[in-house]
Amino acid sequence: MSNQTKSPAELIQELLQGTAQFGASDLHLKVHYPPYYRVAGHLRKVNIPTIDSSEFMEEMLSTLVPPRRRHEYDEHGDLDFSYRAPFGDRFRVNVFRSTGEMHAAIRRVQSNIPSFEDLNLPTVYRKTIERANEGLILVSGVTGSGKSSTLASMLEYVNEHRHEHIITIEDPIEFVFNPKKSIVSQREIGIDIPDYHEALRYAVRQDPDVIFIGEMRDRETMLAAIQSAETGHQVFGSVHCSDAQQTFARILEFFPREDHDFIRSSLANSLVAIMCQRLLPAAEEGKRVPATEVLLNNSTVKDKIRHEEDEDLPSIIAGSVEEGMRNFTYSLAELIERDMVFYDTAMEYAPNREALESAVKGIKTTAQSLVGRVRSAK
């Protein structure tokens, strides 16, 4: 592929098509660099010449930007939007200004909504959705941890099994839901509604059963989510945090200290679960699998939340496996046991390597004991 012989419009379409061809999750475009694909979590350089012309880059990316939203980029130097290519694939696009030039990070959106099984998520994800018809469910993780896919699978499960009205508020829309048992109203920030706060203000008047908030990023959005969950709605949302305790702390950070008692009381009543995940390179080359941490809001957790004893949450998670809770150490040990990740890979991602090593030894000891009992029985 040579960018010297193609027009800007032709080159961008060819690069977008290449995301599917090479199994890439993302495409990065920067002036003075060749394009890069992210494949299985790693950046791979595209074998074409460097794009050294800022005019060529801007013309190329401008073919994707919705004309009526171009002024947002010009004013703020940053713009998120979704784009459907002529060949049918959908993309989540962020164009941003860097050193005075237009760059972009473009994520390919899978056309099929994955199931829990497709994503290798533990059964507690499905069971939580089956048991809870109201309350707040948060999915946490860093960028690129698969939060969007997980939330899409949750919403699709509701869509397939319950007769409800689902409203999504997204920036931008990623997965498109086709109505099944439910009806679905998807609203995109900047196109259908100006911002999350205004969308949530109107959402409660639109007779929703389920509300999905693409990202909880400020006090108003978080408060609206908690209040909606308290009034009988099921609310799903994502938070940019690495584990359950940090997610809870992040929620409180949105509010002044004098409001914490009220927020704690509301969360104790409305929170259903905090589900955190990290994507690891799988044992199967070119694949990634999630390590997960799950906090379920049982009576003990409610008391800890109310009495500001958040430091006890990790030990509660570790000791409540029978209820479906799990921490990253447990999850990593399980992935090793199922031969889904290599031992060295799990150790690299482990929050506590000694704890993981002990957990893996415990699994081996239990397995050896089981084999011994079977042999004795024979």
Order of alpha helices (4+ residues) and beta strands (2+ residues): alpha-beta-beta-beta-alpha-alpha-beta-beta-beta-alpha-beta-alpha-beta-beta-alpha-beta-alpha-beta-alpha-alpha-beta-beta-alpha-alpha-alpha-alpha-alpha
